[in-house]
């Protein structure tokens, strides 16, 4: 089926078992190529997320094709590239691990059957890992926004001639969301990707110009009048340059500097820049939708938290060392800035775990060391740890000392085991035990951090839709993993009234490292913190601690949830941007980025506002007046000269 939307399609470029590539022209007459994931494939678990992940990964890779426009939440997810980017859709489909076949110059029958999808989409190597999912609307269907298409790639009901329908996909590609069992050094090992099977769709074969839809038809070129128009152009140029300078001097007071040229097409989509905000709301929700705005409000305040522990494992009874060398291991989770001076709320068991959790992780590190030395088999690691967890203790260099711990926080895109900038050192101020909420207050040693707002009057009940945010990774190597902010729309399945805290459960989670992440309402305010549900066999992070527990901890620590000057400037910029007032948005985002450099989303949305305004929108620049005035004067001269030359040419042609 042919997509419909803000583009005029010229022809099909090629196809794969999971989607198609089209050539099209946008509303400004620019040529683009569009990759569209079939709706039937997008409905299969994991494929929509994989499509978005790979598209963003390619865009962030060196010399990768920049995205001009996209909608990963559409029924048939799609992404558009400038035609100059080359065969970008082909690169995308091949990066997904599926075969791609371009449409031949002349349609011809396919002599061999299509190849099935024998594997799963593989991540692009050597590039930062993008987000893994596309959130669904928080409450109801997104409403159309002015000047922006709603569901711009809704698939037509009529089939393309000679085009077989896409077959369903029977299994999902690899996902980073599910929790995984403990691996070496007490860390989690990524789950084994599921195998994708099922018959793929055939490669599209049809004549695009024979389809019963409106096509772009080139008009016949006009007769060339080189001499005539050369003279007219020369005179017009002289009039514009010479007359314009004089009129400019009379009509302009103080010439202003024009805005810098945009670095991306005028679509409102943030340009591919060296900035790495960690969360790209425009790729995780419908463009300029309420969901995108909610993610944009809360996203900059997300923090990746890592605590590194170093100590010695001893026998609890006599203090004897189980291993002479110290062990070092890390615990990683998410957090959120709640006060711009550096105060962060996160998960207690992450930053200040109980002694049994500490010794369990330490024993796991010792067991893996013994495996490397050849004195223990890998299959016996779990038995080794369980048999000693109750009789062992983790201490410092001396039996009476506490193990060493170092805490760091990173905003935007984060990497594990980073202790220098951009990692920010921090300390634990207070921590609530599990039964009291499992929330901790941390102070980072940096000010002017982007802050989230707590919704202290939030009312959450079953069937409520929320957006959840937390850090995650799809990297399988723990030490070298890169972490980005993920988001997802979830539904509250119930409220646990058996405890005074009244936590509520949700139907999905973002993965192991999302504990300490947040649940937000449609306005981007925090209504709770993510925690692992110990009643579940997989201990997934599907429990949400109410915001009342978070505010109580802040009060006990003498901290007030308050937005700073830069936070208000950033939110004012978002108000202007989503209202279509790009000039105001640019000014506000400039102020926010200047006062809070850690807010990289302010810089990204500033660029988006520049791109939305376009290269032809001067925003009141003074150069427009003289140019227009000079052009008017030149027009009269050009007409007289043109008529005279035409008459002279006709007289000469008679002889």
C-alpha positions as CSV (number, residue, x, y, z in Angstrom):
1,X,0.0,0.0,0.0
2,X,1.2,3.5,-0.8
3,X,1.5,5.9,2.2
4,X,-0.2,9.2,2.2
5,X,0.9,12.4,4.0
6,X,2.7,15.7,3.6
7,X,4.7,14.3,0.6
8,X,3.9,13.7,-3.0
9,X,5.2,10.3,-4.0
10,X,6.8,9.8,-7.4
11,X,7.8,6.1,-7.3
12,X,8.8,3.1,-5.3
13,X,12.5,2.7,-4.7
14,X,12.6,-0.8,-3.3
15,X,11.3,-3.2,-0.7
16,X,12.2,-5.7,2.0
17,X,10.3,-8.4,3.9
18,X,9.4,-5.8,6.5
19,X,8.9,-2.5,4.7
20,X,9.3,-0.4,1.6
21,X,11.3,2.7,0.4
22,X,9.7,5.5,-1.6
23,X,10.9,8.5,-3.5
24,X,8.8,11.7,-2.8
25,X,8.8,15.5,-2.9
26,X,7.9,17.6,0.2
27,X,5.8,20.8,0.3
28,X,8.9,23.0,-0.5
29,X,9.7,21.0,-3.6
30,X,12.7,19.1,-2.1
31,X,13.3,15.5,-3.0
32,X,13.3,13.0,-0.1
33,X,13.4,9.2,0.3
34,X,11.1,7.6,2.9
35,X,11.5,4.2,4.6
36,X,8.1,2.8,5.8
37,X,7.7,-0.2,8.1
38,X,4.7,-2.2,7.1
39,X,1.8,-1.9,9.6
40,X,1.4,-5.6,10.0
41,X,5.1,-5.9,10.9
42,X,4.9,-2.9,13.2
43,X,2.1,-4.6,15.1
44,X,4.4,-7.5,15.9
45,X,6.3,-7.2,19.3
46,X,9.6,-5.5,19.0
47,X,9.7,-4.4,15.4
48,X,8.5,-0.8,15.9
49,X,11.2,-0.3,18.6
50,X,13.9,-1.9,16.5
51,X,13.0,0.3,13.5
52,X,13.2,3.5,15.7
53,X,16.4,2.3,17.3
54,X,18.3,1.6,14.1
55,X,17.1,4.8,12.4
56,X,18.4,6.9,15.3
57,X,21.6,4.9,15.5
58,X,22.4,5.5,11.8
59,X,21.6,9.2,12.2
60,X,24.1,9.5,15.1
61,X,26.8,7.5,13.4
62,X,29.7,9.3,11.7
63,X,28.6,10.3,8.1
64,X,25.2,8.7,8.9
65,X,22.2,10.0,7.0
66,X,20.4,12.8,9.0
67,X,16.7,12.4,9.5
68,X,14.6,15.2,8.1
69,X,11.2,14.0,9.5
70,X,9.8,10.9,11.2
71,X,6.8,9.4,12.9
72,X,7.7,6.2,14.8
73,X,4.3,6.0,16.5
74,X,2.3,5.9,13.3
75,X,0.4,2.7,12.3
76,X,3.1,2.2,9.7
77,X,6.2,3.9,11.2
78,X,8.2,5.9,8.8
79,X,11.4,8.0,8.5
80,X,12.3,10.5,5.8
81,X,15.8,11.5,4.5
82,X,17.0,14.2,2.1
83,X,17.6,12.7,-1.3
84,X,21.2,13.9,-1.2
85,X,21.7,11.4,1.7
86,X,21.8,8.6,-0.9
87,X,20.2,5.2,-0.3
88,X,19.4,5.9,3.3
89,X,16.3,3.7,3.5
90,X,18.3,0.8,2.0
91,X,20.9,1.2,4.7
92,X,18.1,1.3,7.4
93,X,16.5,-2.0,6.2
94,X,19.9,-3.8,5.8
95,X,20.9,-2.6,9.3
96,X,17.7,-4.2,10.6
97,X,19.1,-7.5,9.3
98,X,16.7,-8.1,6.4
99,X,17.2,-8.3,2.7
100,X,16.5,-5.3,0.6
101,X,15.8,-5.3,-3.2
102,X,15.6,-2.1,-5.2
103,X,12.9,-1.7,-7.8
104,X,14.4,-2.3,-11.3
105,X,14.3,0.4,-13.9
106,X,11.6,-1.6,-15.8
107,X,9.2,-3.7,-13.8
108,X,9.7,-7.4,-14.4
109,X,8.6,-10.6,-12.6
110,X,10.5,-11.9,-9.7
111,X,12.2,-15.1,-10.7
112,X,13.0,-16.3,-7.2
113,X,10.8,-16.5,-4.1
114,X,11.4,-13.9,-1.5
115,X,13.8,-14.7,1.3
116,X,12.4,-15.1,4.8
117,X,13.7,-13.1,7.7
118,X,16.1,-15.6,9.2
119,X,17.5,-13.4,12.0
120,X,16.7,-10.4,14.1
121,X,17.6,-6.8,13.5
122,X,21.1,-6.3,14.8
123,X,22.2,-3.1,16.4
124,X,24.5,-0.8,14.4
125,X,28.0,-1.2,15.8
126,X,30.2,1.7,16.8
127,X,27.4,4.2,17.4
128,X,25.6,5.4,20.5
129,X,22.6,3.3,21.3
130,X,19.4,5.2,20.8
131,X,16.1,4.8,22.6
132,X,14.3,1.5,22.3
133,X,10.7,2.4,22.3
134,X,8.1,4.8,21.1
135,X,5.6,5.9,23.8
136,X,1.9,5.8,23.0
137,X,-0.4,8.7,23.8
138,X,-0.8,9.3,27.6
139,X,-4.5,9.9,27.4
140,X,-6.5,9.2,24.3
141,X,-5.6,9.8,20.7
142,X,-3.3,12.7,20.0
143,X,-5.1,15.7,18.5
144,X,-4.0,17.3,15.3
145,X,-1.6,20.2,15.8
146,X,-1.6,23.4,13.7
147,X,0.6,23.1,10.6
148,X,1.6,19.5,11.5
149,X,0.1,16.4,10.0
150,X,-1.8,14.0,12.3
151,X,-0.8,10.4,11.6
152,X,0.8,11.6,8.3
153,X,1.5,8.1,7.1
154,X,-1.8,6.4,7.6
155,X,-1.9,3.6,5.1
156,X,-4.5,3.7,2.3
157,X,-7.2,1.0,2.1
158,X,-6.6,0.3,-1.6
159,X,-3.8,-2.0,-2.5
160,X,-1.2,-1.1,-5.0
161,X,-1.5,-3.1,-8.3
162,X,0.5,-6.3,-8.4
163,X,1.8,-5.7,-4.8
164,X,1.3,-8.7,-2.5
165,X,0.3,-7.9,1.1
166,X,2.8,-8.0,3.9
167,X,2.8,-11.2,5.9
168,X,2.6,-11.1,9.7
169,X,5.8,-11.4,11.7
170,X,5.7,-14.3,14.2
171,X,8.3,-13.1,16.6
172,X,10.0,-10.0,17.9
173,X,13.5,-8.6,17.3
174,X,15.9,-8.2,20.2
175,X,14.7,-5.9,23.0
176,X,16.6,-4.3,25.8
177,X,13.6,-3.9,28.0
178,X,13.2,-7.3,29.9
179,X,15.2,-7.8,33.0
180,X,17.9,-10.4,32.8
181,X,19.6,-12.8,35.2
182,X,22.6,-11.9,37.2
183,X,25.9,-12.2,35.3
184,X,29.6,-11.7,36.1
185,X,30.4,-9.4,39.0
186,X,26.7,-9.2,40.0
187,X,25.8,-7.4,36.9
188,X,23.0,-8.2,34.5
189,X,23.5,-10.1,31.2
190,X,21.4,-9.0,28.2
191,X,18.7,-11.6,27.3
192,X,19.3,-13.8,24.2
193,X,17.4,-12.2,21.3
194,X,14.3,-14.0,20.2
195,X,14.4,-15.7,16.8
196,X,12.2,-14.1,14.1
197,X,10.5,-16.3,11.7
198,X,7.5,-16.3,9.3
199,X,7.2,-15.6,5.6
200,X,8.2,-12.0,4.6
201,X,6.4,-9.7,2.2
202,X,7.5,-9.9,-1.4
203,X,9.5,-7.2,-3.0
204,X,7.2,-4.5,-4.5
205,X,6.8,-4.9,-8.2
206,X,4.5,-2.5,-10.1
207,X,4.6,0.5,-12.4
208,X,4.3,3.5,-10.1
209,X,3.1,5.8,-13.0
210,X,0.3,3.4,-13.8
211,X,-1.2,3.5,-10.3
212,X,-4.6,5.2,-10.1
213,X,-3.3,8.1,-8.0
214,X,-2.2,11.6,-8.8
215,X,1.5,11.8,-9.9
216,X,3.9,14.6,-10.5
217,X,4.1,15.2,-14.3
218,X,6.9,17.4,-15.6
219,X,5.7,20.2,-17.8
220,X,7.1,20.9,-21.3
221,X,10.1,23.2,-21.1
222,X,9.5,26.7,-22.4
223,X,11.2,28.0,-25.5
224,X,14.6,29.4,-24.7
225,X,15.2,33.1,-25.2
226,X,18.7,33.3,-24.0
227,X,19.6,36.7,-25.3
228,X,16.5,38.4,-24.1
229,X,16.5,37.0,-20.6
230,X,20.2,37.5,-20.2
231,X,19.8,41.2,-20.8
232,X,16.8,41.5,-18.5
233,X,18.6,39.6,-15.7
234,X,21.7,41.8,-16.1
235,X,19.7,45.0,-15.9
236,X,17.7,43.7,-13.0
237,X,20.8,42.8,-11.1
238,X,22.3,46.2,-11.6
239,X,19.2,47.8,-10.4
240,X,18.9,45.6,-7.3
241,X,22.5,46.0,-6.3
242,X,22.9,49.7,-7.0
243,X,19.4,51.0,-6.2
244,X,19.1,48.6,-3.2
245,X,22.1,50.1,-1.5
246,X,20.7,53.6,-1.7
247,X,17.2,52.7,-0.6
248,X,18.7,50.6,2.2
249,X,20.6,53.7,3.5
250,X,17.3,55.7,3.6
251,X,14.9,53.0,4.9
252,X,17.0,51.2,7.6
253,X,18.0,52.6,11.0
254,X,20.4,50.1,12.4
255,X,21.1,47.0,10.3
256,X,20.7,43.8,12.3
257,X,22.6,40.6,11.9
258,X,20.6,37.9,10.1
259,X,20.0,34.6,11.9
260,X,22.5,31.9,11.3
261,X,21.5,29.6,8.4
262,X,19.6,26.5,9.5
263,X,21.5,23.2,9.5
264,X,18.5,21.0,8.7
265,X,15.5,21.2,6.5
266,X,12.6,23.4,7.8
267,X,10.6,20.6,9.3
268,X,10.8,21.4,13.0
269,X,12.9,18.3,13.6
270,X,16.1,19.1,15.6
271,X,19.1,18.8,13.4
272,X,21.7,16.1,13.7
273,X,24.3,17.9,15.8
274,X,27.1,16.9,18.1
275,X,24.7,17.4,21.0
276,X,23.7,14.2,22.8
277,X,20.8,15.0,25.1
278,X,20.1,11.3,25.8
279,X,16.4,11.7,25.1
280,X,14.9,12.7,21.8
281,X,11.2,13.3,22.5
282,X,10.6,14.1,18.8
283,X,11.6,10.5,18.0
284,X,9.5,8.9,20.8
285,X,6.2,10.6,20.3
286,X,4.2,12.2,17.5
287,X,5.8,15.5,16.5
288,X,4.6,18.5,18.5
289,X,2.1,16.3,20.3
290,X,1.3,16.6,24.0
291,X,3.3,13.5,24.6
292,X,6.4,15.0,23.0
293,X,6.0,18.1,25.1
294,X,5.6,16.1,28.3
295,X,8.8,14.2,27.5
296,X,10.6,17.4,26.6
297,X,9.6,19.0,30.0
298,X,10.9,16.1,32.2
299,X,13.6,14.7,30.0
300,X,16.5,17.1,30.8
301,X,16.3,16.3,34.6
302,X,17.0,12.6,34.2
303,X,20.2,11.4,35.9
304,X,22.2,8.2,35.4
305,X,23.4,7.1,38.9
306,X,26.4,4.8,39.5
307,X,27.9,3.8,42.8
308,X,31.2,1.9,42.8
309,X,32.0,-0.3,45.9
310,X,35.4,-1.6,46.8
311,X,36.0,-3.9,49.8
312,X,37.1,-7.3,51.1
313,X,35.0,-10.4,51.6
314,X,35.5,-12.0,54.9
315,X,34.1,-14.9,56.9
316,X,31.7,-13.4,59.4
317,X,32.7,-15.7,62.3
318,X,36.5,-15.2,62.4
319,X,37.1,-12.3,59.9
320,X,39.3,-14.5,57.6
321,X,39.5,-13.3,54.0
322,X,37.8,-15.5,51.4
323,X,40.1,-13.9,48.8
324,X,43.1,-11.8,49.5
325,X,42.5,-9.3,46.7
326,X,39.8,-6.6,47.1
327,X,36.7,-6.7,44.9
328,X,35.1,-3.8,43.1
329,X,31.6,-3.8,41.6
330,X,29.1,-1.2,40.6
331,X,25.4,-0.6,41.0
332,X,23.6,1.5,38.4
333,X,20.1,3.0,38.2
334,X,18.2,6.2,37.3
335,X,17.4,9.3,39.2
336,X,15.8,12.7,38.8
337,X,16.9,16.3,39.7
338,X,14.3,17.8,42.0
339,X,16.3,20.9,43.1
340,X,18.5,22.9,40.7
341,X,21.3,23.1,43.3
342,X,22.0,19.4,42.6
343,X,19.6,17.4,44.7
344,X,18.5,14.2,43.1
345,X,16.0,11.5,44.1
346,X,16.8,7.9,43.2
347,X,16.5,4.3,44.4
348,X,17.8,3.5,47.9
349,X,18.8,-0.1,47.2
350,X,20.9,1.2,44.3
351,X,22.9,3.8,46.2
352,X,22.8,2.4,49.7
353,X,22.1,-1.3,49.5
354,X,21.5,-3.5,52.5
355,X,24.4,-5.6,53.8
356,X,23.1,-8.8,52.3
357,X,22.8,-7.2,48.9
358,X,26.3,-5.9,49.2
359,X,27.9,-9.2,50.2
360,X,25.9,-11.1,47.5
361,X,27.4,-8.8,44.8
362,X,30.8,-9.1,46.3
363,X,30.7,-12.9,46.5
364,X,29.6,-13.0,42.8
365,X,32.7,-11.0,42.0
366,X,34.9,-13.4,43.9
367,X,33.3,-16.4,42.2
368,X,34.0,-15.0,38.8
369,X,37.6,-14.4,39.8
370,X,37.9,-18.0,40.8
371,X,36.4,-19.1,37.5
372,X,39.1,-17.1,35.7
373,X,41.8,-18.7,37.9
374,X,40.4,-22.1,37.0
375,X,39.5,-23.1,40.6
376,X,35.8,-22.9,40.1
377,X,33.5,-23.9,37.3
378,X,31.1,-21.3,35.8
379,X,28.1,-23.5,36.5
380,X,28.9,-23.4,40.2
381,X,28.9,-19.6,40.6
382,X,25.3,-19.4,41.8
383,X,25.9,-22.2,44.3
384,X,29.1,-20.6,45.6
385,X,27.3,-17.3,46.2
386,X,24.2,-18.7,47.9
387,X,26.1,-21.0,50.2
388,X,28.2,-18.1,51.6
389,X,25.9,-15.1,51.6
390,X,24.8,-15.7,55.2
391,X,28.2,-16.4,56.6
392,X,30.2,-13.6,54.9
393,X,30.6,-9.9,55.3
394,X,32.0,-7.1,53.1
395,X,34.4,-4.8,54.9
396,X,37.1,-2.2,54.3
397,X,40.9,-2.9,54.4
398,X,40.4,-3.6,58.1
399,X,37.7,-5.9,59.4
400,X,36.2,-3.0,61.4
401,X,36.0,-0.6,58.4
402,X,33.2,-0.1,56.0
403,X,33.7,-0.8,52.3
404,X,34.6,2.2,50.2
405,X,31.8,3.7,48.0
406,X,31.9,6.4,45.4
407,X,28.8,7.9,43.8
408,X,28.6,9.7,40.4
409,X,25.7,11.1,38.4
410,X,25.6,11.8,34.7
411,X,23.0,13.7,32.7
412,X,22.1,13.2,29.0
413,X,24.0,10.2,27.4
414,X,26.0,8.3,30.1
415,X,28.7,5.6,30.1
416,X,29.6,3.2,32.9
417,X,32.6,3.5,35.1
418,X,33.2,7.2,34.3
419,X,34.7,9.1,37.2
420,X,35.8,12.3,35.4
421,X,33.7,14.9,33.7
422,X,30.9,14.7,32.6
423,X,30.4,12.5,35.7
424,X,29.4,14.5,38.7
425,X,30.5,13.3,42.2
426,X,27.8,13.0,44.8
427,X,26.9,11.8,48.3
428,X,23.9,10.1,49.8
429,X,22.0,12.6,52.1
430,X,19.2,10.3,53.2
431,X,17.8,6.9,52.2
432,X,14.5,5.3,53.1
433,X,14.5,1.5,53.6
434,X,12.4,-0.8,51.3
435,X,9.4,-0.9,53.6
436,X,9.4,2.9,53.9
437,X,9.5,3.6,50.1
438,X,13.0,2.7,48.9
439,X,13.7,6.3,47.9
440,X,17.1,8.1,48.5
441,X,18.1,11.7,48.4
442,X,21.5,12.4,46.8
443,X,23.4,15.7,46.5
444,X,25.5,16.1,43.3
445,X,28.4,18.6,43.4
446,X,27.1,20.8,40.5
447,X,24.6,23.6,40.4
448,X,22.2,24.9,37.8
449,X,21.0,21.4,36.8
450,X,17.7,21.1,34.9
451,X,14.9,20.3,37.4
452,X,11.7,18.3,37.3
453,X,8.5,19.4,39.0
454,X,6.7,17.1,41.4
455,X,2.9,17.0,41.1
456,X,2.0,16.9,44.8
457,X,-1.8,16.7,44.0
458,X,-1.5,13.8,41.6
459,X,-4.4,11.3,41.8
460,X,-3.6,7.9,40.2
461,X,-6.1,5.1,39.9
462,X,-6.3,1.9,37.9
463,X,-6.5,2.3,34.1
464,X,-4.6,5.6,34.4
465,X,-2.1,6.1,31.5
466,X,1.3,7.5,32.4
467,X,4.6,8.1,30.7
468,X,7.6,6.5,32.4
469,X,11.3,7.5,31.9
470,X,14.5,5.8,33.0
471,X,17.9,4.9,31.8
472,X,18.6,1.7,29.8
473,X,21.0,0.1,27.4
474,X,21.1,-2.6,24.7
475,X,24.8,-3.1,25.1
476,X,25.8,-6.6,26.2
477,X,29.2,-5.5,27.6
478,X,28.6,-4.2,31.0
479,X,31.8,-2.2,31.5
480,X,31.6,-0.4,28.1
481,X,27.8,0.1,28.0
482,X,26.3,3.4,26.9
483,X,23.0,4.4,28.6
484,X,20.3,6.6,27.2
485,X,16.9,7.8,28.5
486,X,14.1,5.5,27.5
487,X,10.4,6.3,27.7
488,X,7.2,4.3,27.4
489,X,3.5,4.7,27.9
490,X,2.1,2.4,30.6
491,X,-1.2,1.7,32.3
492,X,-1.8,1.5,36.0
493,X,-3.1,-2.1,36.7
494,X,-3.8,-1.6,40.3
495,X,-3.1,0.1,43.6
496,X,-1.6,-1.9,46.5
497,X,-3.7,-0.8,49.5
498,X,-2.1,-3.4,51.8
499,X,0.7,-1.0,52.8
500,X,0.5,2.6,54.0
501,X,2.5,3.7,51.0
502,X,-0.2,2.7,48.5
503,X,2.2,2.0,45.6
504,X,0.7,1.2,42.2
505,X,1.6,-1.3,39.6
506,X,2.0,-0.8,35.9
507,X,1.7,-3.2,33.0
508,X,5.2,-2.6,31.4
509,X,8.7,-1.6,32.4
510,X,11.9,-0.1,30.8
511,X,14.4,-2.6,32.0
512,X,16.7,-3.2,34.9
513,X,18.4,0.2,35.1
514,X,15.1,2.1,35.1
515,X,14.7,1.8,38.9
516,X,14.8,5.3,40.3
517,X,13.2,6.5,37.1
518,X,10.0,8.5,37.1
519,X,6.4,8.4,36.0
520,X,5.0,11.6,34.7
521,X,1.6,13.1,33.9
522,X,0.5,14.7,30.6
523,X,2.1,18.0,31.6
524,X,5.5,16.4,32.4
525,X,5.2,16.6,36.2
526,X,6.4,13.7,38.3
527,X,3.8,11.6,39.9
528,X,6.0,8.7,41.2
529,X,9.3,6.8,41.1
530,X,9.9,3.4,39.5
531,X,10.9,0.5,41.7
532,X,11.2,-3.2,41.3
533,X,8.2,-5.3,42.2
534,X,9.4,-8.0,44.6
535,X,6.2,-9.9,44.3
536,X,6.9,-10.6,40.6
537,X,9.1,-13.6,39.7
538,X,11.2,-11.4,37.4
539,X,11.4,-8.5,39.9
540,X,10.7,-6.1,37.0
541,X,10.5,-2.4,37.7
542,X,6.8,-2.2,37.5
543,X,6.1,-0.7,40.9
544,X,5.6,3.1,41.2
545,X,6.2,4.7,44.6
546,X,3.7,7.6,45.0
547,X,5.0,11.2,44.8
548,X,3.9,11.7,48.4
549,X,6.8,9.5,49.6
550,X,9.2,11.5,47.5
551,X,8.0,14.8,49.0
552,X,8.1,13.5,52.5
553,X,11.8,12.5,52.1
554,X,12.6,16.0,50.7
555,X,10.9,17.6,53.7
556,X,12.9,15.4,56.1
557,X,16.1,16.5,54.3
558,X,15.2,20.2,54.3
559,X,15.0,20.4,50.5
560,X,12.2,22.1,48.5
561,X,11.3,21.0,45.0
562,X,11.7,24.3,43.2
563,X,12.4,25.3,39.6
564,X,15.3,27.6,38.9
565,X,15.4,30.5,36.5
566,X,16.7,28.4,33.7
567,X,13.9,25.9,34.2
568,X,11.3,28.6,33.8
569,X,13.0,29.9,30.7
570,X,13.2,26.5,29.2
571,X,9.5,25.8,29.9
572,X,8.6,29.2,28.4
573,X,10.6,28.3,25.3
574,X,8.7,25.0,25.0
575,X,5.4,26.9,25.3
576,X,6.4,29.2,22.5
577,X,7.8,26.4,20.3
578,X,4.7,24.2,20.6
579,X,2.5,27.3,19.9
580,X,4.5,28.0,16.7
581,X,6.2,31.1,17.9
582,X,9.7,30.2,16.9
583,X,11.3,33.6,17.4
584,X,10.3,33.7,21.1
585,X,11.3,30.1,21.5
586,X,14.8,30.7,20.2
587,X,15.3,33.6,22.6
588,X,14.0,31.6,25.6
589,X,16.0,28.5,24.7
590,X,19.2,30.6,24.4
591,X,18.6,31.9,27.9
592,X,17.9,28.5,29.3
593,X,21.0,26.9,27.7
594,X,23.2,29.8,28.9
595,X,22.0,29.6,32.5
596,X,21.9,25.7,32.6
597,X,24.5,24.3,30.2
598,X,23.6,20.7,31.2
599,X,20.2,21.1,29.6
600,X,21.2,19.9,26.1
601,X,17.5,19.6,25.1
602,X,17.3,23.4,25.3
603,X,20.0,23.6,22.7
604,X,18.4,20.9,20.5
605,X,14.9,22.5,20.6
606,X,16.6,25.9,19.9
607,X,17.9,24.4,16.7
608,X,14.5,22.9,16.0
609,X,12.9,26.4,16.3
610,X,15.5,27.8,13.9
611,X,14.8,25.0,11.4
612,X,11.0,25.4,11.8
613,X,11.3,29.1,11.0
614,X,13.1,28.3,7.8
615,X,15.7,30.1,5.7
616,X,13.2,32.5,4.1
617,X,11.8,33.8,7.4
618,X,13.9,36.8,8.3
619,X,12.1,37.4,11.6
620,X,12.1,41.1,10.8
621,X,15.7,41.4,9.5
622,X,16.4,44.8,8.0
623,X,17.8,43.4,4.7
624,X,14.3,42.5,3.5
625,X,13.2,46.2,3.0
626,X,15.9,47.4,0.7
627,X,16.0,44.2,-1.4
628,X,12.2,44.3,-2.0
629,X,12.3,48.0,-2.7
630,X,15.1,47.7,-5.1
631,X,13.5,44.8,-6.8
632,X,10.4,46.9,-7.4
633,X,12.4,49.6,-9.1
634,X,14.3,47.1,-11.2
635,X,11.1,45.5,-12.4
636,X,9.9,48.6,-14.2
637,X,13.2,49.0,-16.0
638,X,13.4,45.4,-16.8
639,X,9.9,45.4,-18.4
640,X,10.7,48.4,-20.7
641,X,14.0,46.9,-21.8
642,X,12.4,43.5,-22.4
643,X,9.7,44.9,-24.6
644,X,12.2,47.0,-26.6
645,X,14.5,44.0,-27.1
646,X,11.7,41.8,-28.1
647,X,10.4,44.3,-30.7
648,X,13.9,44.7,-32.1
649,X,14.4,41.0,-32.3
650,X,11.2,40.5,-34.2
651,X,12.1,43.3,-36.7
652,X,15.5,41.7,-37.3
653,X,14.0,38.3,-37.8
654,X,12.0,39.6,-40.8
655,X,15.1,40.2,-42.8
